[in-house]
Structure formats: C-alpha cells, structure tokens
C-alpha cells in the first residue's frame, strides 16, 4: 500500500516537472517579446512623441528588461544542473571580454563552440555568429570579424 502511494506521488511529480519547465520557458519567451515591443514603442516615441512620452516609454522599456532579467535569474536558479558546466581547459588564461572587443580566432575555434544554445535558452545567433565558451562565460562572436557581439559573464556555475 505504501509503495503504491510513493509510486503514484513520483508519477505525478514526474508529470508536473516538465510542465513547470515549459511554463517557465513560455514566460521567458513572453518577457523577451515584451522587451522587443517596448523597444519598438520607445523608438516610435523618440520619432513622433514629446519628452513626456519618451520618458514614459523609457521607464516601461527599463521595467520590461528588469522583468526579463528576474525571470531569467529564477529560471537559472531552478535549473542549476543545466548550467553546471564541465571542466574547462584552454591553452590561454581567463580574460573578461566585453561587447565590441576583437578577439583572436583561437578563442572561437570549433572545440569551444556552444552548439546546444537552445538548451540554455540563448537567442538564436545571427548569420556568421556563434556562441563560444570562455571559462564560465559565454560569448556571442561574429566569426567574420572576430568581434564579441555579446558577453554573458558567469553563465556557467
């Protein structure tokens, strides 16, 4: 009797866990869409609005970005194992790269590329762009120019 109860509880938990992860993913997608929409509205206010409109749209854009960051932080916190990187060995020392910096091709060699960016809920890279792991950071690099498009610091635990 006791085993049947434990098995049924485990079955319910196994069923609800993927649903909760999907709900979090949908929430992140909605937040990302809200940020894009608020950015469009801000650009439109800059083009056609007055100072008050611009100030209000900036505030809403900032709030949408903050909401996305908070939900992203919660998602990472609840799915820590997904962001636990394996041991990283590289022939170069750690250096904190920022956006716009030009890096050498050895930093974005195929062995450092992150091919499963969807699992980490990273946006799809553009043409000639790739995600690269650099110690616990993830860099979005333009492979034609060698420039860092976006740096995600402390991405892996």
Residue pairs with C-beta under 8 A, 6 or more apart in sequence:
21 79
24 71
24 74
24 75
24 78
25 75
25 121
27 71
28 68
28 71
28 72
28 75
28 121
31 64
31 67
31 68
31 71
31 72
32 68
32 123
34 64
34 67
34 68
35 61
35 64
35 65
35 68
37 64
38 57
38 60
38 61
38 63
38 64
38 65
39 61
41 57
41 60
41 61
42 54
42 57
42 58
42 60
42 61
44 57
45 53
45 54
45 56
45 57
46 54
46 57
49 57
72 121
75 121
76 83
80 157
82 119
82 120
83 120
83 155
83 156
83 157
84 156
84 157
85 133
85 136
85 155
85 156
85 157
88 133
88 135
88 136
90 112
90 134
90 135
91 106
92 106
92 107
94 134
94 135
95 134
96 137
96 151
96 153
97 103
97 134
97 137
97 139
97 148
97 151
98 148
98 151
99 148
99 149
99 150
99 151
100 147
100 148
101 147
101 148
102 145
102 146
102 147
102 148
103 139
103 141
103 146
103 147
103 148
104 146
105 146
107 132
107 134
107 139
107 141
108 130
108 132
108 139
108 141
108 143
108 146
112 132
112 133
112 134
113 130
113 131
113 132
113 133
114 120
114 122
114 130
114 131
114 132
114 133
114 138
117 124
117 125
117 131
120 138
120 155
122 131
122 138
122 140
122 152
125 131
125 140
126 149
128 142
128 143
128 144
129 140
129 141
129 142
129 143
129 149
130 140
130 141
130 143
131 138
131 139
131 140
131 141
132 138
132 139
132 140
132 141
133 139
133 156
136 153
136 154
136 155
136 156
136 157
137 151
137 152
137 153
137 154
137 155
137 156
138 151
138 152
138 155
138 156
139 148
139 150
139 151
139 152
140 148
140 149
140 150
140 151
140 152
141 147
141 148
141 149
142 149
